[in-house]
């Protein structure tokens, strides 16, 4: 038997029918405060484009809170260099888009260069 996914006791279908102020009561304090304030025009335009059914939605709005209406969509979020595709999952509700498009990558160092160690200092550069 598969356990049904719930967010604070509500299924995804129930969450999709809720209005934004009602959904704001279910999320944590930081997201609630953001949702209850007047959202910027960029957020309104982004939500309108996503709900209109555009396929490839690119955005720089990393601070928008993920709503139930966005679940199942893929949004390309800018990470400072390129647009990273972020598929929205039900577990992401209440988080921000920028949390899933990382701006830094893991540093991987190769072998040390000439002059990096005492033994390599005596080698000729030629």
FENFENRA-V682823 format. One record per residue. RES is the residue in one small letter. OMEGA is omega in whole degrees, 0 to 359 (999 if undefined). Layout:
((RES | OMEGA) (RES | OMEGA))
This chain:
((x | 182) (x | 179) (x | 182) (x | 181) (x | 178) (x | 175) (x | 182) (x | 176) (x | 182) (x | 177) (x | 182) (x | 178) (x | 177) (x | 180) (x | 181) (x | 179) (x | 182) (x | 173) (x | 182) (x | 177) (x | 178) (x | 177) (x | 181) (x | 179) (x | 182) (x | 185) (x | 181) (x | 190) (x | 183) (x | 179) (x | 179) (x | 181) (x | 179) (x | 182) (x | 183) (x | 174) (x | 176) (x | 183) (x | 179) (x | 181) (x | 180) (x | 179) (x | 180) (x | 179) (x | 180) (x | 179) (x | 179) (x | 180) (x | 182) (x | 181) (x | 177) (x | 175) (x | 176) (x | 184) (x | 184) (x | 179) (x | 178) (x | 182) (x | 171) (x | 182) (x | 181) (x | 186) (x | 180) (x | 179) (x | 182) (x | 183) (x | 179) (x | 180) (x | 183) (x | 184) (x | 180) (x | 180) (x | 173) (x | 182) (x | 178) (x | 185) (x | 181) (x | 180) (x | 180) (x | 181) (x | 183) (x | 177) (x | 182) (x | 178) (x | 180) (x | 175) (x | 184) (x | 181) (x | 181) (x | 180) (x | 182) (x | 183) (x | 178) (x | 177) (x | 179) (x | 182) (x | 183) (x | 180) (x | 186) (x | 174) (x | 187) (x | 182) (x | 179) (x | 177) (x | 183) (x | 179) (x | 176) (x | 182) (x | 176) (x | 181) (x | 180) (x | 182) (x | 180) (x | 180) (x | 182) (x | 179) (x | 181) (x | 183) (x | 181) (x | 180) (x | 182) (x | 179) (x | 177) (x | 183) (x | 182) (x | 999))
